[in-house]
Amino acid sequence: MIKWILLGSLFYAIYRAFRPMLSIFRFSRTVKEKKKREGIHKKVSKMDIQDAEFEDNIK
């Protein structure tokens, strides 16, 4: 019984220790995604996109 309590408290301590590091990794991933989106936005804004004309063939 005491073995399970010690094991559980050990896993809890490890979880509490790694929790701040997980938030740092999540923040890093968010920054990378934001930079990627900004790069795509810059590429799209540089493109010369002309309005396409479509004919409606309604019968």
KOLLO-210777 format. One record per residue: y, x, z of N, C-alpha, C, O, CB in turn. Coordinates in nm, 3 decimals, padded with zeros to 5 digits. Glycine has a CB too. Example, Ala and Ser with C-alpha at 12.3 -4.5 7.8 and 13.67 -1.06 7.14 Angstrom:
<recs>
rec nv: -00.569	nu: 01.319	nw: 00.780	cav: -00.450	cau: 01.230	caw: 00.780	cv: -00.330	cu: 01.320	cw: 00.780	ov: -00.332	ou: 01.424	ow: 00.846	cbv: -00.447	cbu: 01.131	cbw: 00.905
rec nv: -00.225	nu: 01.285	nw: 00.708	cav: -00.106	cau: 01.367	caw: 00.714	cv: 00.003	cu: 01.290	cw: 00.787	ov: 00.114	ou: 01.341	ow: 00.804	cbv: -00.060	cbu: 01.408	cbw: 00.572
</recs>
This chain:
<recs>
rec nv: -00.119	nu: 00.083	nw: 00.000	cav: 00.000	cau: 00.000	caw: 00.000	cv: 00.126	cu: 00.088	cw: 00.000	ov: 00.221	ou: 00.061	ow: -00.074	cbv: 00.000	cbu: -00.094	cbw: 00.122
rec nv: 00.126	nu: 00.189	nw: 00.083	cav: 00.243	cau: 00.278	caw: 00.090	cv: 00.256	cu: 00.356	cw: -00.040	ov: 00.367	ou: 00.390	ow: -00.082	cbv: 00.231	cbu: 00.375	cbw: 00.211
rec nv: 00.143	nu: 00.386	nw: -00.104	cav: 00.146	cau: 00.458	caw: -00.230	cv: 00.223	cu: 00.377	cw: -00.335	ov: 00.302	ou: 00.435	ow: -00.410	cbv: 00.003	cbu: 00.486	cbw: -00.280
rec nv: 00.203	nu: 00.245	nw: -00.341	cav: 00.272	cau: 00.159	caw: -00.437	cv: 00.422	cu: 00.151	cw: -00.408	ov: 00.504	ou: 00.149	ow: -00.500	cbv: 00.210	cbu: 00.018	cbw: -00.435
rec nv: 00.456	nu: 00.147	nw: -00.282	cav: 00.598	cau: 00.143	caw: -00.243	cv: 00.667	cu: 00.273	cw: -00.284	ov: 00.777	ou: 00.272	ow: -00.338	cbv: 00.613	cbu: 00.119	cbw: -00.090
rec nv: 00.601	nu: 00.386	nw: -00.256	cav: 00.659	cau: 00.515	caw: -00.296	cv: 00.669	cu: 00.529	cw: -00.447	ov: 00.769	ou: 00.579	ow: -00.499	cbv: 00.575	cbu: 00.629	cbw: -00.240
rec nv: 00.567	nu: 00.483	nw: -00.517	cav: 00.568	cau: 00.489	caw: -00.663	cv: 00.679	cu: 00.400	cw: -00.719	ov: 00.751	ou: 00.440	ow: -00.810	cbv: 00.432	cbu: 00.446	cbw: -00.719
rec nv: 00.692	nu: 00.281	nw: -00.665	cav: 00.798	cau: 00.190	caw: -00.710	cv: 00.936	cu: 00.245	cw: -00.682	ov: 01.026	ou: 00.234	ow: -00.766	cbv: 00.783	cbu: 00.055	cbw: -00.643
rec nv: 00.954	nu: 00.304	nw: -00.564	cav: 01.085	cau: 00.361	caw: -00.531	cv: 01.115	cu: 00.483	cw: -00.618	ov: 01.231	ou: 00.508	ow: -00.652	cbv: 01.091	cbu: 00.399	cbw: -00.383
rec nv: 01.013	nu: 00.558	nw: -00.655	cav: 01.032	cau: 00.672	caw: -00.745	cv: 01.079	cu: 00.625	cw: -00.882	ov: 01.173	ou: 00.681	ow: -00.938	cbv: 00.901	cbu: 00.752	cbw: -00.758
rec nv: 01.013	nu: 00.523	nw: -00.938	cav: 01.055	cau: 00.470	caw: -01.068	cv: 01.195	cu: 00.410	cw: -01.061	ov: 01.272	ou: 00.423	ow: -01.156	cbv: 00.955	cbu: 00.364	cbw: -01.117
rec nv: 01.227	nu: 00.345	nw: -00.951	cav: 01.360	cau: 00.289	caw: -00.934	cv: 01.465	cu: 00.400	cw: -00.930	ov: 01.572	ou: 00.386	ow: -00.990	cbv: 01.367	cbu: 00.204	cbw: -00.807
rec nv: 01.436	nu: 00.509	nw: -00.862	cav: 01.530	cau: 00.621	caw: -00.854	cv: 01.549	cu: 00.685	cw: -00.991	ov: 01.661	ou: 00.722	ow: -01.028	cbv: 01.480	cbu: 00.727	cbw: -00.752
rec nv: 01.441	nu: 00.698	nw: -01.066	cav: 01.451	cau: 00.754	caw: -01.201	cv: 01.534	cu: 00.662	cw: -01.290	ov: 01.618	ou: 00.708	ow: -01.367	cbv: 01.310	cbu: 00.775	cbw: -01.262
rec nv: 01.509	nu: 00.532	nw: -01.278	cav: 01.585	cau: 00.435	caw: -01.356	cv: 01.734	cu: 00.443	cw: -01.323	ov: 01.818	ou: 00.441	ow: -01.413	cbv: 01.534	cbu: 00.293	cbw: -01.331
rec nv: 01.767	nu: 00.452	nw: -01.196	cav: 01.907	cau: 00.461	caw: -01.154	cv: 01.971	cu: 00.592	cw: -01.201	ov: 02.091	ou: 00.596	ow: -01.228	cbv: 01.918	cbu: 00.449	cbw: -01.001
rec nv: 01.893	nu: 00.697	nw: -01.210	cav: 01.946	cau: 00.826	caw: -01.253	cv: 01.974	cu: 00.827	cw: -01.404	ov: 02.073	ou: 00.885	ow: -01.447	cbv: 01.849	cbu: 00.938	cbw: -01.217
rec nv: 01.889	nu: 00.764	nw: -01.483	cav: 01.904	cau: 00.766	caw: -01.628	cv: 01.996	cu: 00.657	cw: -01.681	ov: 02.034	ou: 00.661	ow: -01.798	cbv: 01.770	cbu: 00.753	cbw: -01.692
rec nv: 02.031	nu: 00.562	nw: -01.600	cav: 02.115	cau: 00.451	caw: -01.645	cv: 02.250	cu: 00.497	cw: -01.699	ov: 02.289	ou: 00.450	ow: -01.805	cbv: 02.136	cbu: 00.353	cbw: -01.532
rec nv: 02.323	nu: 00.587	nw: -01.632	cav: 02.450	cau: 00.634	caw: -01.690	cv: 02.431	cu: 00.708	cw: -01.823	ov: 02.515	ou: 00.697	ow: -01.912	cbv: 02.521	cbu: 00.725	cbw: -01.592
rec nv: 02.323	nu: 00.781	nw: -01.834	cav: 02.298	cau: 00.854	caw: -01.959	cv: 02.270	cu: 00.756	cw: -02.073	ov: 02.310	ou: 00.782	ow: -02.186	cbv: 02.180	cbu: 00.951	cbw: -01.943
rec nv: 02.203	nu: 00.645	nw: -02.044	cav: 02.178	cau: 00.545	caw: -02.148	cv: 02.308	cu: 00.485	cw: -02.197	ov: 02.323	ou: 00.460	ow: -02.316	cbv: 02.086	cbu: 00.435	cbw: -02.095
rec nv: 02.403	nu: 00.462	nw: -02.107	cav: 02.531	cau: 00.407	caw: -02.149	cv: 02.607	cu: 00.506	cw: -02.236	ov: 02.678	ou: 00.466	ow: -02.329	cbv: 02.616	cbu: 00.368	cbw: -02.027
rec nv: 02.594	nu: 00.635	nw: -02.208	cav: 02.658	cau: 00.737	caw: -02.292	cv: 02.597	cu: 00.737	cw: -02.432	ov: 02.670	ou: 00.747	ow: -02.530	cbv: 02.644	cbu: 00.876	cbw: -02.228
rec nv: 02.465	nu: 00.725	nw: -02.442	cav: 02.400	cau: 00.720	caw: -02.573	cv: 02.441	cu: 00.595	cw: -02.650	ov: 02.461	ou: 00.601	ow: -02.771	cbv: 02.248	cbu: 00.724	cbw: -02.558
rec nv: 02.454	nu: 00.483	nw: -02.581	cav: 02.497	cau: 00.359	caw: -02.648	cv: 02.640	cu: 00.375	cw: -02.699	ov: 02.671	ou: 00.332	ow: -02.810	cbv: 02.487	cbu: 00.238	cbw: -02.551
rec nv: 02.727	nu: 00.435	nw: -02.619	cav: 02.865	cau: 00.456	caw: -02.661	cv: 02.870	cu: 00.547	cw: -02.782	ov: 02.945	ou: 00.522	ow: -02.876	cbv: 02.948	cbu: 00.515	cbw: -02.546
rec nv: 02.790	nu: 00.652	nw: -02.781	cav: 02.786	cau: 00.745	caw: -02.894	cv: 02.740	cu: 00.674	cw: -03.021	ov: 02.796	ou: 00.696	ow: -03.129	cbv: 02.692	cbu: 00.863	cbw: -02.863
rec nv: 02.640	nu: 00.589	nw: -03.009	cav: 02.589	cau: 00.515	caw: -03.124	cv: 02.696	cu: 00.419	cw: -03.176	ov: 02.711	ou: 00.402	ow: -03.298	cbv: 02.461	cbu: 00.437	cbw: -03.086
rec nv: 02.771	nu: 00.356	nw: -03.086	cav: 02.876	cau: 00.264	caw: -03.127	cv: 02.986	cu: 00.337	cw: -03.203	ov: 03.038	ou: 00.286	ow: -03.302	cbv: 02.935	cbu: 00.193	cbw: -03.005
rec nv: 03.021	nu: 00.456	nw: -03.157	cav: 03.123	cau: 00.535	caw: -03.225	cv: 03.076	cu: 00.575	cw: -03.365	ov: 03.154	ou: 00.569	ow: -03.460	cbv: 03.158	cbu: 00.661	cbw: -03.142
rec nv: 02.950	nu: 00.613	nw: -03.377	cav: 02.896	cau: 00.651	caw: -03.509	cv: 02.898	cu: 00.533	cw: -03.605	ov: 02.934	ou: 00.548	ow: -03.721	cbv: 02.751	cbu: 00.705	cbw: -03.494
rec nv: 02.860	nu: 00.414	nw: -03.556	cav: 02.861	cau: 00.296	caw: -03.641	cv: 03.003	cu: 00.261	cw: -03.685	ov: 03.025	ou: 00.221	ow: -03.799	cbv: 02.797	cbu: 00.177	cbw: -03.568
rec nv: 03.098	nu: 00.275	nw: -03.595	cav: 03.237	cau: 00.246	caw: -03.629	cv: 03.288	cu: 00.342	cw: -03.735	ov: 03.357	ou: 00.300	ow: -03.828	cbv: 03.325	cbu: 00.253	cbw: -03.504
rec nv: 03.255	nu: 00.471	nw: -03.722	cav: 03.297	cau: 00.569	caw: -03.823	cv: 03.234	cu: 00.540	cw: -03.958	ov: 03.298	ou: 00.556	ow: -04.062	cbv: 03.259	cbu: 00.710	cbw: -03.777
rec nv: 03.108	nu: 00.497	nw: -03.956	cav: 03.038	cau: 00.463	caw: -04.080	cv: 03.106	cu: 00.345	cw: -04.148	ov: 03.127	ou: 00.346	ow: -04.270	cbv: 02.890	cbu: 00.432	cbw: -04.053
rec nv: 03.142	nu: 00.243	nw: -04.070	cav: 03.210	cau: 00.127	caw: -04.127	cv: 03.346	cu: 00.165	cw: -04.182	ov: 03.387	ou: 00.115	ow: -04.287	cbv: 03.224	cbu: 00.016	cbw: -04.021
rec nv: 03.418	nu: 00.251	nw: -04.112	cav: 03.548	cau: 00.295	caw: -04.161	cv: 03.534	cu: 00.371	cw: -04.293	ov: 03.617	ou: 00.356	ow: -04.383	cbv: 03.618	cbu: 00.383	cbw: -04.056
rec nv: 03.430	nu: 00.452	nw: -04.304	cav: 03.406	cau: 00.525	caw: -04.428	cv: 03.377	cu: 00.432	cw: -04.543	ov: 03.428	ou: 00.451	ow: -04.654	cbv: 03.291	cbu: 00.622	cbw: -04.412
rec nv: 03.297	nu: 00.330	nw: -04.519	cav: 03.266	cau: 00.232	caw: -04.623	cv: 03.392	cu: 00.156	cw: -04.660	ov: 03.417	ou: 00.131	ow: -04.778	cbv: 03.156	cbu: 00.134	cbw: -04.576
rec nv: 03.472	nu: 00.119	nw: -04.560	cav: 03.596	cau: 00.046	caw: -04.588	cv: 03.691	cu: 00.130	cw: -04.673	ov: 03.756	ou: 00.078	ow: -04.763	cbv: 03.664	cbu: 00.006	cbw: -04.456
rec nv: 03.699	nu: 00.260	nw: -04.643	cav: 03.786	cau: 00.348	caw: -04.723	cv: 03.738	cu: 00.356	cw: -04.867	ov: 03.819	ou: 00.352	ow: -04.960	cbv: 03.791	cbu: 00.488	cbw: -04.661
rec nv: 03.607	nu: 00.367	nw: -04.887	cav: 03.553	cau: 00.375	caw: -05.022	cv: 03.580	cu: 00.248	cw: -05.100	ov: 03.616	ou: 00.252	ow: -05.217	cbv: 03.403	cbu: 00.403	cbw: -05.019
rec nv: 03.562	nu: 00.133	nw: -05.033	cav: 03.584	cau: 00.005	caw: -05.101	cv: 03.732	cu: -00.014	cw: -05.132	ov: 03.767	ou: -00.065	ow: -05.239	cbv: 03.533	cbu: -00.112	cbw: -05.014
rec nv: 03.819	nu: 00.027	nw: -05.041	cav: 03.962	cau: 00.010	caw: -05.065	cv: 04.011	cu: 00.101	cw: -05.178	ov: 04.111	ou: 00.069	ow: -05.242	cbv: 04.040	cbu: 00.039	cbw: -04.938
rec nv: 03.944	nu: 00.213	nw: -05.202	cav: 03.982	cau: 00.302	caw: -05.311	cv: 03.936	cu: 00.250	cw: -05.448	ov: 03.991	ou: 00.289	ow: -05.551	cbv: 03.925	cbu: 00.440	cbw: -05.288
rec nv: 03.837	nu: 00.163	nw: -05.447	cav: 03.786	cau: 00.111	caw: -05.574	cv: 03.890	cu: 00.021	cw: -05.640	ov: 03.966	ou: -00.048	ow: -05.572	cbv: 03.653	cbu: 00.033	cbw: -05.552
rec nv: 03.891	nu: 00.023	nw: -05.771	cav: 03.979	cau: -00.065	caw: -05.846	cv: 03.897	cu: -00.187	cw: -05.887	ov: 03.832	ou: -00.188	ow: -05.992	cbv: 04.040	cbu: 00.008	cbw: -05.972
rec nv: 03.902	nu: -00.287	nw: -05.805	cav: 03.822	cau: -00.407	caw: -05.830	cv: 03.912	cu: -00.509	cw: -05.901	ov: 04.016	ou: -00.549	ow: -05.850	cbv: 03.763	cbu: -00.467	cbw: -05.697
rec nv: 03.869	nu: -00.548	nw: -06.019	cav: 03.945	cau: -00.645	caw: -06.096	cv: 03.885	cu: -00.783	cw: -06.074	ov: 03.766	ou: -00.798	ow: -06.049	cbv: 03.947	cbu: -00.609	cbw: -06.246
rec nv: 03.971	nu: -00.882	nw: -06.085	cav: 03.923	cau: -01.020	caw: -06.072	cv: 03.838	cu: -01.055	cw: -06.192	ov: 03.877	ou: -01.032	ow: -06.307	cbv: 04.041	cbu: -01.120	cbw: -06.059
rec nv: 03.723	nu: -01.109	nw: -06.166	cav: 03.633	cau: -01.149	caw: -06.273	cv: 03.662	cu: -01.296	cw: -06.307	ov: 03.690	ou: -01.378	ow: -06.219	cbv: 03.484	cbu: -01.129	cbw: -06.232
rec nv: 03.654	nu: -01.324	nw: -06.433	cav: 03.674	cau: -01.462	caw: -06.477	cv: 03.538	cu: -01.523	cw: -06.508	ov: 03.457	ou: -01.463	ow: -06.578	cbv: 03.769	cbu: -01.470	cbw: -06.601
rec nv: 03.515	nu: -01.639	nw: -06.456	cav: 03.390	cau: -01.708	caw: -06.477	cv: 03.417	cu: -01.841	cw: -06.547	ov: 03.515	ou: -01.910	ow: -06.519	cbv: 03.315	cbu: -01.731	cbw: -06.343
rec nv: 03.329	nu: -01.873	nw: -06.639	cav: 03.341	cau: -02.002	caw: -06.706	cv: 03.245	cu: -02.098	cw: -06.640	ov: 03.127	ou: -02.068	ow: -06.620	cbv: 03.311	cbu: -01.991	cbw: -06.859
rec nv: 03.297	nu: -02.215	nw: -06.606	cav: 03.210	cau: -02.317	caw: -06.548	cv: 03.151	cu: -02.401	cw: -06.659	ov: 03.225	ou: -02.463	ow: -06.735	cbv: 03.288	cbu: -02.406	cbw: -06.448
rec nv: 03.023	nu: -02.402	nw: -06.669	cav: 02.954	cau: -02.482	caw: -06.770	cv: 02.896	cu: -02.607	cw: -06.704	ov: 02.776	ou: -02.618	ow: -06.684	cbv: 02.842	cbu: -02.401	cbw: -06.839
rec nv: 02.983	nu: -02.699	nw: -06.672	cav: 02.940	cau: -02.823	caw: -06.608	cv: 02.920	cu: -02.927	cw: -06.717	ov: 03.011	ou: -02.953	ow: -06.796	cbv: 03.043	cbu: -02.873	cbw: -06.501
rec nv: 02.801	nu: -02.986	nw: -06.722	cav: 02.773	cau: -03.086	caw: -06.826	cv: 02.761	cu: -03.222	cw: -06.765	ov: 02.737	ou: -03.319	ow: -06.836	cbv: 02.647	cbu: -03.051	cbw: -06.903
</recs>
